[in-house]
């Protein structure tokens, strides 16, 4: 999970209380989207929301240019607001059959999409003719959306997690911006100094609602060397010393030091709103979280830098990686599938176009130079083109990501049935962040039992 354009980590992104009708996403069309004269119409979701004015204009400009180049294809953009970044609402759209013809999902959504029966096998349609850069796309990302040898989605983003920190607050607190915390003990010490600045500033901030708490618990557990599920994916594997250490670290900062702020139960937009306002010293996330802080939450890009995910007593033993892709609704015509693939190729997978139009993004003060999205295999033609364009148009200080890039942490994927597991683990995260008398053993035991129940039901 990333940040949209990107559904962040990813990526990824959860904002509640939107009051949007799921039925507004209904996308049924006559004759499977085929019009007279061989013309094809497709609906595509996750058009940027209205508040993202430049991103929305860019999207609309791309649609207009794409249709100019492909006069037989009509793209009907559908905005479901931040619901594209909210797993529970995504699940509701699947259940209600209201997904668009080409619909956005996390890498962790594959199983529930397959279970819903809403997606089609697109294997026979995806090749260099429909997506010219397909051979450059990282094979590992293709595999994520493959089941039983069949491809169900096209990857459009990829990320890994690290420690994001506010350089301005570090300086104010007397901390070295070039030597960020490398262990969770150092994070705790730095958080205390930052929160001592007062004015409602949280030294360290964390998610605990809308599946984001479980998402971050997973990355924190990976930093300890743990895993959420057993190797065969059939049992929970977090009710142990490493899982307890994750929650104890947070409880110590929250109630032992009071360095995490009074407001909890934060979801994606809540935390980044605070970060954009200069009220967060540190949090974990993907590189594009800084992008969202600037473009959506009025923050200053120069304030933020990124380091590798901290470990307990030294370097982190792992970090969470993930991303997003586009699925195709069942029963689309071959012409609609090919049209959708052509649009995705243009908007998401072509260096110099769409999300890779760095020359357009640079004068808009939209951050260019971030080590994301990492879609193309290292050394591939498309990767070389994208990297050259990124460097040529960089408008951010790439030194802010130097530590993150120079000290890679082993990436671990998200667990089976990730969103359902994350929803359970939200309760453990919210428990230690809202109750000073919370019992970590009891929280993990309850979560373990619930995860085992849902895994048993899926088997």
VEXNUDO-413918 format. One record per residue (C-alpha): chain; residue in three letters; z, x, y negated; residue number from 1. Coordinates in nm, 3 decimals. Layout:
REM VEXNUDO-413918
R  c    r       zz       xx       yy    k
R  A  ALA        Z        X        Y  NUM
...
***
This chain:
REM VEXNUDO-413918
R  c    r       zz       xx       yy    k
R  A  UNK    0.000    0.000    0.000    1
R  A  UNK   -0.101    0.140   -0.333    2
R  A  UNK   -0.198    0.015   -0.675    3
R  A  UNK   -0.500   -0.204   -0.751    4
R  A  UNK   -0.800   -0.145   -0.791    5
R  A  UNK   -0.638   -0.045   -0.504    6
R  A  UNK   -0.397   -0.339   -0.409    7
R  A  UNK   -0.130    0.005   -0.460    8
R  A  UNK    0.092    0.129   -0.234    9
R  A  UNK   -0.162    0.104   -0.272   10
R  A  UNK   -0.234    0.110   -0.320   11
R  A  UNK   -0.047   -0.023   -0.272   12
R  A  UNK    0.187   -0.404   -0.549   13
R  A  UNK    0.394   -0.708   -0.572   14
R  A  UNK    0.463   -0.944   -0.861   15
R  A  UNK    0.637   -1.275   -0.795   16
R  A  UNK    0.638   -1.609   -0.973   17
R  A  UNK    0.268   -1.621   -1.050   18
R  A  UNK    0.230   -1.993   -1.013   19
R  A  UNK   -0.125   -1.959   -0.883   20
R  A  UNK   -0.270   -2.214   -0.646   21
R  A  UNK   -0.390   -2.074   -0.319   22
R  A  UNK   -0.647   -2.350   -0.298   23
R  A  UNK   -0.809   -2.201   -0.605   24
R  A  UNK   -0.925   -1.920   -0.378   25
R  A  UNK   -1.123   -2.148   -0.151   26
R  A  UNK   -1.470   -2.004   -0.114   27
R  A  UNK   -1.671   -2.242    0.097   28
R  A  UNK   -2.040   -2.251    0.010   29
R  A  UNK   -2.343   -2.436    0.137   30
R  A  UNK   -2.583   -2.278    0.388   31
R  A  UNK   -2.356   -1.978    0.429   32
R  A  UNK   -2.429   -1.857    0.078   33
R  A  UNK   -2.807   -1.847    0.117   34
R  A  UNK   -3.009   -2.005   -0.161   35
R  A  UNK   -3.372   -2.094   -0.181   36
R  A  UNK   -3.617   -1.806   -0.201   37
R  A  UNK   -3.406   -1.576    0.015   38
R  A  UNK   -3.136   -1.527   -0.246   39
R  A  UNK   -2.781   -1.465   -0.132   40
R  A  UNK   -2.446   -1.551   -0.293   41
R  A  UNK   -2.114   -1.395   -0.194   42
R  A  UNK   -1.761   -1.437   -0.325   43
R  A  UNK   -1.548   -1.126   -0.370   44
R  A  UNK   -1.178   -1.118   -0.456   45
R  A  UNK   -0.948   -0.884   -0.648   46
R  A  UNK   -1.141   -0.897   -0.971   47
R  A  UNK   -0.897   -0.733   -1.219   48
R  A  UNK   -0.660   -0.975   -1.388   49
R  A  UNK   -0.716   -1.073   -1.751   50
R  A  UNK   -0.439   -0.848   -1.883   51
R  A  UNK   -0.632   -0.547   -1.755   52
R  A  UNK   -0.900   -0.592   -2.022   53
R  A  UNK   -1.089   -0.265   -1.978   54
R  A  UNK   -1.076   -0.281   -1.599   55
R  A  UNK   -1.195   -0.641   -1.612   56
R  A  UNK   -1.481   -0.549   -1.847   57
R  A  UNK   -1.579   -0.258   -1.624   58
R  A  UNK   -1.582   -0.486   -1.319   59
R  A  UNK   -1.793   -0.748   -1.498   60
R  A  UNK   -2.030   -0.480   -1.628   61
R  A  UNK   -2.067   -0.344   -1.275   62
R  A  UNK   -2.143   -0.692   -1.141   63
R  A  UNK   -2.408   -0.743   -1.409   64
R  A  UNK   -2.570   -0.405   -1.343   65
R  A  UNK   -2.557   -0.453   -0.966   66
R  A  UNK   -2.723   -0.794   -0.993   67
R  A  UNK   -2.986   -0.648   -1.225   68
R  A  UNK   -3.067   -0.389   -0.961   69
R  A  UNK   -3.044   -0.650   -0.682   70
R  A  UNK   -3.184   -0.974   -0.828   71
R  A  UNK   -3.164   -1.153   -0.492   72
R  A  UNK   -2.784   -1.109   -0.474   73
R  A  UNK   -2.529   -1.309   -0.674   74
R  A  UNK   -2.170   -1.186   -0.685   75
R  A  UNK   -1.909   -1.451   -0.762   76
R  A  UNK   -1.588   -1.271   -0.859   77
R  A  UNK   -1.259   -1.437   -0.776   78
R  A  UNK   -0.933   -1.334   -0.936   79
R  A  UNK   -0.622   -1.438   -0.746   80
R  A  UNK   -0.409   -1.257   -0.999   81
R  A  UNK   -0.151   -1.016   -0.863   82
R  A  UNK   -0.160   -1.208   -0.535   83
R  A  UNK   -0.406   -0.945   -0.418   84
R  A  UNK   -0.107   -0.712   -0.437   85
R  A  UNK    0.141   -0.944   -0.269   86
R  A  UNK    0.145   -0.936    0.112   87
R  A  UNK    0.318   -1.276    0.157   88
R  A  UNK    0.053   -1.448   -0.055   89
R  A  UNK   -0.223   -1.263    0.129   90
R  A  UNK   -0.079   -1.393    0.455   91
R  A  UNK   -0.074   -1.745    0.312   92
R  A  UNK   -0.442   -1.721    0.217   93
R  A  UNK   -0.526   -1.605    0.568   94
R  A  UNK   -0.332   -1.892    0.722   95
R  A  UNK   -0.491   -2.141    0.485   96
R  A  UNK   -0.843   -2.014    0.542   97
R  A  UNK   -0.888   -1.959    0.168   98
R  A  UNK   -0.999   -1.595    0.170   99
R  A  UNK   -1.321   -1.503   -0.009  100
R  A  UNK   -1.639   -1.401    0.172  101
R  A  UNK   -1.551   -1.035    0.112  102
R  A  UNK   -1.174   -1.005    0.095  103
R  A  UNK   -0.932   -0.724    0.023  104
R  A  UNK   -0.658   -0.609    0.261  105
R  A  UNK   -0.422   -0.321    0.328  106
R  A  UNK   -0.481   -0.086    0.617  107
R  A  UNK   -0.169   -0.246    0.762  108
R  A  UNK   -0.330   -0.590    0.753  109
R  A  UNK   -0.576   -0.537    1.038  110
R  A  UNK   -0.363   -0.695    1.310  111
R  A  UNK   -0.272   -1.007    1.114  112
R  A  UNK   -0.633   -1.046    1.003  113
R  A  UNK   -0.747   -1.028    1.363  114
R  A  UNK   -0.473   -1.269    1.470  115
R  A  UNK   -0.586   -1.516    1.201  116
R  A  UNK   -0.943   -1.514    1.328  117
R  A  UNK   -1.066   -1.489    0.969  118
R  A  UNK   -1.267   -1.164    0.990  119
R  A  UNK   -1.592   -1.072    1.159  120
R  A  UNK   -1.705   -0.761    1.341  121
R  A  UNK   -1.929   -0.573    1.098  122
R  A  UNK   -2.007   -0.274    1.323  123
R  A  UNK   -2.379   -0.341    1.361  124
R  A  UNK   -2.426   -0.376    0.985  125
R  A  UNK   -2.250   -0.063    0.856  126
R  A  UNK   -2.470    0.245    0.836  127
R  A  UNK   -2.637    0.478    0.587  128
R  A  UNK   -2.881    0.203    0.489  129
R  A  UNK   -2.610   -0.037    0.373  130
R  A  UNK   -2.361    0.230    0.258  131
R  A  UNK   -2.546    0.555    0.172  132
R  A  UNK   -2.224    0.761    0.168  133
R  A  UNK   -2.097    0.623    0.499  134
R  A  UNK   -2.132    0.955    0.682  135
R  A  UNK   -1.906    1.116    0.417  136
R  A  UNK   -1.624    0.863    0.456  137
R  A  UNK   -1.326    1.017    0.636  138
R  A  UNK   -1.351    0.917    1.005  139
R  A  UNK   -0.973    0.865    1.018  140
R  A  UNK   -1.004    0.589    0.759  141
R  A  UNK   -1.278    0.417    0.954  142
R  A  UNK   -1.057    0.430    1.262  143
R  A  UNK   -0.778    0.245    1.080  144
R  A  UNK   -1.001   -0.062    1.048  145
R  A  UNK   -1.138   -0.036    1.402  146
R  A  UNK   -1.007   -0.232    1.701  147
R  A  UNK   -1.153   -0.218    2.048  148
R  A  UNK   -1.444   -0.013    1.919  149
R  A  UNK   -1.532   -0.276    1.661  150
R  A  UNK   -1.520   -0.219    1.283  151
R  A  UNK   -1.370   -0.500    1.075  152
R  A  UNK   -1.340   -0.355    0.724  153
R  A  UNK   -1.470   -0.084    0.493  154
R  A  UNK   -1.205    0.152    0.345  155
R  A  UNK   -1.200    0.169   -0.035  156
R  A  UNK   -0.881    0.368   -0.108  157
R  A  UNK   -0.646    0.618    0.054  158
R  A  UNK   -0.318    0.769   -0.066  159
R  A  UNK    0.003    0.952    0.024  160
R  A  UNK    0.349    0.931   -0.133  161
R  A  UNK    0.537    1.184   -0.342  162
R  A  UNK    0.805    1.201   -0.613  163
R  A  UNK    0.694    1.081   -0.957  164
R  A  UNK    0.911    1.193   -1.246  165
R  A  UNK    0.926    1.139   -1.622  166
R  A  UNK    0.893    1.478   -1.793  167
R  A  UNK    1.019    1.346   -2.127  168
R  A  UNK    1.342    1.220   -1.966  169
R  A  UNK    1.376    1.543   -1.769  170
R  A  UNK    1.364    1.741   -2.094  171
R  A  UNK    1.611    1.510   -2.266  172
R  A  UNK    1.850    1.550   -1.972  173
R  A  UNK    1.818    1.928   -1.975  174
R  A  UNK    1.623    1.945   -1.648  175
R  A  UNK    1.337    2.183   -1.573  176
R  A  UNK    1.010    1.986   -1.566  177
R  A  UNK    0.849    2.268   -1.369  178
R  A  UNK    1.117    2.263   -1.101  179
R  A  UNK    1.161    1.901   -0.988  180
R  A  UNK    1.398    1.807   -0.703  181
R  A  UNK    1.303    1.931   -0.358  182
R  A  UNK    1.584    1.761   -0.164  183
R  A  UNK    1.757    1.425   -0.185  184
R  A  UNK    2.076    1.599   -0.297  185
R  A  UNK    1.880    1.743   -0.590  186
R  A  UNK    1.733    1.399   -0.663  187
R  A  UNK    2.086    1.261   -0.677  188
R  A  UNK    2.204    1.536   -0.913  189
R  A  UNK    1.903    1.490   -1.142  190
R  A  UNK    1.941    1.111   -1.141  191
R  A  UNK    2.301    1.143   -1.261  192
R  A  UNK    2.196    1.357   -1.557  193
R  A  UNK    1.909    1.126   -1.650  194
R  A  UNK    2.114    0.806   -1.626  195
R  A  UNK    2.379    0.971   -1.848  196
R  A  UNK    2.126    0.945   -2.131  197
R  A  UNK    2.222    0.576   -2.148  198
R  A  UNK    2.003    0.314   -2.314  199
R  A  UNK    1.944    0.135   -1.984  200
R  A  UNK    1.771    0.432   -1.821  201
R  A  UNK    1.777    0.455   -1.440  202
R  A  UNK    1.779    0.811   -1.313  203
R  A  UNK    1.611    0.700   -0.992  204
R  A  UNK    1.459    0.359   -0.922  205
R  A  UNK    1.373    0.189   -0.595  206
R  A  UNK    1.208   -0.123   -0.454  207
R  A  UNK    1.391   -0.376   -0.239  208
R  A  UNK    1.192   -0.703   -0.234  209
R  A  UNK    0.852   -0.850   -0.151  210
R  A  UNK    0.797   -0.608    0.141  211
R  A  UNK    0.806   -0.311   -0.098  212
R  A  UNK    1.161   -0.220    0.003  213
R  A  UNK    1.058   -0.182    0.366  214
R  A  UNK    0.749    0.010    0.259  215
R  A  UNK    0.960    0.264    0.073  216
R  A  UNK    1.228    0.275    0.344  217
R  A  UNK    0.950    0.387    0.577  218
R  A  UNK    0.844    0.674    0.352  219
R  A  UNK    1.205    0.778    0.298  220
R  A  UNK    1.261    0.771    0.674  221
R  A  UNK    0.952    0.986    0.728  222
R  A  UNK    1.096    1.239    0.484  223
R  A  UNK    1.396    1.267    0.717  224
R  A  UNK    1.168    1.325    1.014  225
R  A  UNK    1.216    0.977    1.156  226
R  A  UNK    0.984    0.696    1.252  227
R  A  UNK    1.011    0.321    1.220  228
R  A  UNK    0.897    0.233    1.572  229
R  A  UNK    0.904    0.410    1.906  230
R  A  UNK    0.592    0.603    1.999  231
R  A  UNK    0.456    0.313    2.202  232
R  A  UNK    0.515    0.076    1.908  233
R  A  UNK    0.722   -0.164    2.117  234
R  A  UNK    1.073   -0.107    1.978  235
R  A  UNK    1.246   -0.034    1.648  236
R  A  UNK    1.345    0.329    1.605  237
R  A  UNK    1.526    0.345    1.270  238
R  A  UNK    1.883    0.249    1.367  239
R  A  UNK    1.989    0.611    1.399  240
R  A  UNK    2.129    0.898    1.194  241
R  A  UNK    1.809    0.936    0.993  242
R  A  UNK    1.789    0.568    0.902  243
R  A  UNK    2.156    0.571    0.806  244
R  A  UNK    2.098    0.877    0.587  245
R  A  UNK    1.821    0.698    0.397  246
R  A  UNK    2.048    0.406    0.309  247
R  A  UNK    2.349    0.628    0.243  248
R  A  UNK    2.152    0.834   -0.009  249
R  A  UNK    2.060    0.518   -0.197  250
R  A  UNK    2.408    0.368   -0.178  251
R  A  UNK    2.558    0.691   -0.311  252
R  A  UNK    2.325    0.692   -0.610  253
R  A  UNK    2.357    0.319   -0.673  254
R  A  UNK    2.734    0.280   -0.649  255
R  A  UNK    2.877    0.630   -0.623  256
R  A  UNK    2.693    0.753   -0.932  257
R  A  UNK    2.565    0.433   -1.097  258
R  A  UNK    2.238    0.620   -1.155  259
R  A  UNK    1.992    0.353   -1.038  260
R  A  UNK    2.051    0.085   -1.299  261
R  A  UNK    2.216   -0.254   -1.265  262
R  A  UNK    1.901   -0.458   -1.204  263
R  A  UNK    1.785   -0.450   -0.844  264
R  A  UNK    1.562   -0.652   -0.609  265
R  A  UNK    1.268   -0.484   -0.781  266
R  A  UNK    0.911   -0.542   -0.674  267
R  A  UNK    0.604   -0.339   -0.766  268
R  A  UNK    0.546   -0.470   -1.117  269
R  A  UNK    0.916   -0.473   -1.203  270
R  A  UNK    0.967   -0.103   -1.141  271
R  A  UNK    0.645    0.003   -1.314  272
R  A  UNK    0.722   -0.214   -1.615  273
R  A  UNK    1.048   -0.023   -1.652  274
R  A  UNK    0.868    0.307   -1.596  275
R  A  UNK    0.612    0.224   -1.863  276
R  A  UNK    0.895    0.152   -2.104  277
R  A  UNK    1.047    0.496   -2.041  278
R  A  UNK    1.345    0.357   -1.850  279
R  A  UNK    1.289    0.531   -1.514  280
R  A  UNK    1.348    0.899   -1.447  281
R  A  UNK    1.213    0.921   -1.092  282
R  A  UNK    1.067    0.707   -0.816  283
R  A  UNK    0.848    0.761   -0.512  284
R  A  UNK    0.487    0.648   -0.511  285
R  A  UNK    0.123    0.748   -0.485  286
R  A  UNK   -0.069    0.931   -0.761  287
R  A  UNK   -0.229    0.611   -0.886  288
R  A  UNK    0.112    0.468   -0.978  289
R  A  UNK    0.079    0.677   -1.293  290
R  A  UNK   -0.257    0.512   -1.350  291
R  A  UNK   -0.096    0.169   -1.337  292
R  A  UNK    0.189    0.279   -1.567  293
R  A  UNK   -0.068    0.367   -1.832  294
R  A  UNK   -0.336    0.100   -1.786  295
R  A  UNK   -0.115   -0.199   -1.705  296
R  A  UNK    0.234   -0.122   -1.832  297
R  A  UNK    0.176    0.058   -2.163  298
R  A  UNK    0.322    0.390   -2.055  299
R  A  UNK    0.218    0.739   -2.160  300
R  A  UNK    0.034    0.943   -1.903  301
R  A  UNK    0.153    1.275   -2.047  302
R  A  UNK    0.511    1.175   -1.963  303
R  A  UNK    0.452    1.178   -1.587  304
R  A  UNK    0.420    1.446   -1.323  305
R  A  UNK    0.426    1.442   -0.945  306
R  A  UNK    0.591    1.656   -0.681  307
R  A  UNK    0.599    1.642   -0.301  308
R  A  UNK    0.834    1.395   -0.139  309
R  A  UNK    1.182    1.554   -0.115  310
R  A  UNK    1.348    1.622    0.219  311
R  A  UNK    1.712    1.595    0.317  312
R  A  UNK    1.801    1.964    0.331  313
R  A  UNK    1.465    2.123    0.256  314
R  A  UNK    1.099    2.028    0.258  315
R  A  UNK    1.022    1.673    0.366  316
R  A  UNK    0.919    1.643    0.729  317
R  A  UNK    0.669    1.368    0.658  318
R  A  UNK    0.543    1.119    0.404  319
R  A  UNK    0.376    0.781    0.418  320
R  A  UNK    0.001    0.749    0.380  321
R  A  UNK   -0.208    0.436    0.365  322
R  A  UNK   -0.474    0.252    0.173  323
R  A  UNK   -0.696   -0.052    0.150  324
R  A  UNK   -1.032   -0.193    0.247  325
R  A  UNK   -1.256   -0.498    0.234  326
R  A  UNK   -1.293   -0.740    0.526  327
R  A  UNK   -1.575   -0.991    0.577  328
R  A  UNK   -1.502   -1.356    0.642  329
R  A  UNK   -1.605   -1.498    0.976  330
R  A  UNK   -1.937   -1.683    1.007  331
R  A  UNK   -2.109   -1.510    0.715  332
R  A  UNK   -2.482   -1.476    0.752  333
R  A  UNK   -2.626   -1.128    0.819  334
R  A  UNK   -2.776   -1.142    0.471  335
R  A  UNK   -2.434   -1.206    0.317  336
R  A  UNK   -2.276   -0.921    0.511  337
R  A  UNK   -2.547   -0.680    0.400  338
R  A  UNK   -2.510   -0.800    0.041  339
R  A  UNK   -2.134   -0.748    0.057  340
R  A  UNK   -2.174   -0.399    0.198  341
R  A  UNK   -2.424   -0.312   -0.071  342
R  A  UNK   -2.178   -0.427   -0.338  343
R  A  UNK   -1.889   -0.230   -0.187  344
R  A  UNK   -2.112    0.078   -0.165  345
R  A  UNK   -2.197    0.044   -0.534  346
R  A  UNK   -1.850   -0.042   -0.664  347
R  A  UNK   -1.624    0.160   -0.435  348
R  A  UNK   -1.811    0.433   -0.247  349
R  A  UNK   -2.067    0.592   -0.479  350
R  A  UNK   -1.971    0.897   -0.689  351
R  A  UNK   -2.046    0.820   -1.052  352
R  A  UNK   -2.038    0.441   -1.004  353
R  A  UNK   -1.770    0.173   -1.001  354
R  A  UNK   -1.425    0.319   -0.934  355
R  A  UNK   -1.583    0.668   -0.947  356
R  A  UNK   -1.747    0.617   -1.288  357
R  A  UNK   -1.535    0.887   -1.448  358
R  A  UNK   -1.770    0.930   -1.745  359
R  A  UNK   -1.696    0.567   -1.839  360
R  A  UNK   -1.326    0.590   -1.771  361
R  A  UNK   -1.268    0.907   -1.976  362
R  A  UNK   -1.330    0.764   -2.326  363
R  A  UNK   -1.135    0.452   -2.230  364
R  A  UNK   -0.834    0.679   -2.188  365
R  A  UNK   -0.817    0.567   -1.827  366
R  A  UNK   -0.668    0.859   -1.631  367
R  A  UNK   -0.931    1.079   -1.469  368
R  A  UNK   -0.828    1.375   -1.258  369
R  A  UNK   -0.579    1.219   -1.016  370
R  A  UNK   -0.594    1.334   -0.651  371
R  A  UNK   -0.687    0.981   -0.542  372
R  A  UNK   -0.865    0.790   -0.394  373
R  A  UNK   -0.914    1.034   -0.109  374
R  A  UNK   -1.194    0.854    0.072  375
R  A  UNK   -1.441    1.124    0.158  376
R  A  UNK   -1.396    1.391    0.424  377
R  A  UNK   -1.325    1.737    0.287  378
R  A  UNK   -1.648    1.933    0.250  379
R  A  UNK   -1.875    1.628    0.280  380
R  A  UNK   -2.157    1.574    0.032  381
R  A  UNK   -1.990    1.276   -0.135  382
R  A  UNK   -1.656    1.460   -0.156  383
R  A  UNK   -1.820    1.752   -0.335  384
R  A  UNK   -1.997    1.518   -0.579  385
R  A  UNK   -1.679    1.321   -0.649  386
R  A  UNK   -1.472    1.636   -0.705  387
R  A  UNK   -1.730    1.782   -0.947  388
R  A  UNK   -1.739    1.458   -1.147  389
R  A  UNK   -1.360    1.436   -1.149  390
R  A  UNK   -1.321    1.789   -1.281  391
R  A  UNK   -1.600    1.748   -1.538  392
R  A  UNK   -1.446    1.432   -1.683  393
R  A  UNK   -1.074    1.499   -1.640  394
R  A  UNK   -0.875    1.364   -1.934  395
R  A  UNK   -0.533    1.431   -1.785  396
R  A  UNK   -0.347    1.752   -1.732  397
R  A  UNK   -0.417    1.823   -1.368  398
R  A  UNK   -0.120    2.062   -1.379  399
R  A  UNK    0.096    1.747   -1.359  400
R  A  UNK   -0.019    1.712   -0.996  401
R  A  UNK   -0.035    2.081   -0.909  402
R  A  UNK    0.292    2.085   -0.714  403
R  A  UNK    0.195    1.773   -0.522  404
R  A  UNK   -0.146    1.910   -0.427  405
R  A  UNK   -0.031    2.266   -0.358  406
R  A  UNK    0.256    2.163   -0.129  407
R  A  UNK    0.115    1.897    0.103  408
R  A  UNK    0.358    1.709    0.325  409
R  A  UNK    0.241    1.592    0.670  410
R  A  UNK    0.110    1.238    0.636  411
R  A  UNK    0.218    0.968    0.879  412
R  A  UNK    0.051    0.629    0.897  413
R  A  UNK    0.216    0.293    0.860  414
R  A  UNK    0.376    0.129    1.164  415
R  A  UNK    0.229   -0.146    1.376  416
R  A  UNK    0.274   -0.490    1.217  417
R  A  UNK    0.377   -0.303    0.904  418
R  A  UNK    0.405   -0.595    0.663  419
R  A  UNK    0.623   -0.797    0.898  420
R  A  UNK    0.840   -0.492    0.964  421
R  A  UNK    0.863   -0.419    0.591  422
R  A  UNK    0.976   -0.775    0.523  423
R  A  UNK    1.268   -0.726    0.765  424
R  A  UNK    1.361   -0.389    0.618  425
R  A  UNK    1.369   -0.537    0.267  426
R  A  UNK    1.704   -0.687    0.362  427
R  A  UNK    1.851   -0.349    0.451  428
R  A  UNK    1.728   -0.199    0.125  429
R  A  UNK    1.849   -0.489   -0.088  430
R  A  UNK    2.180   -0.487    0.098  431
R  A  UNK    2.277   -0.133   -0.004  432
R  A  UNK    2.143   -0.179   -0.358  433
R  A  UNK    2.316   -0.508   -0.440  434
R  A  UNK    2.645   -0.494   -0.251  435
R  A  UNK    2.892   -0.208   -0.303  436
R  A  UNK    3.070   -0.313    0.017  437
R  A  UNK    2.758   -0.326    0.232  438
R  A  UNK    2.790   -0.198    0.588  439
R  A  UNK    2.498    0.033    0.662  440
R  A  UNK    2.550    0.018    1.039  441
R  A  UNK    2.545   -0.361    1.033  442
R  A  UNK    2.238   -0.375    0.809  443
R  A  UNK    2.041   -0.146    1.038  444
R  A  UNK    2.158   -0.323    1.354  445
R  A  UNK    2.048   -0.660    1.219  446
R  A  UNK    1.713   -0.518    1.109  447
R  A  UNK    1.666   -0.352    1.447  448
R  A  UNK    1.727   -0.680    1.630  449
R  A  UNK    1.483   -0.870    1.408  450
R  A  UNK    1.209   -0.609    1.437  451
R  A  UNK    1.248   -0.602    1.815  452
R  A  UNK    1.220   -0.979    1.821  453
R  A  UNK    0.898   -0.984    1.620  454
R  A  UNK    0.748   -0.702    1.828  455
R  A  UNK    0.837   -0.885    2.150  456
R  A  UNK    0.673   -1.199    2.015  457
R  A  UNK    0.355   -1.004    1.937  458
R  A  UNK    0.332   -0.839    2.279  459
***
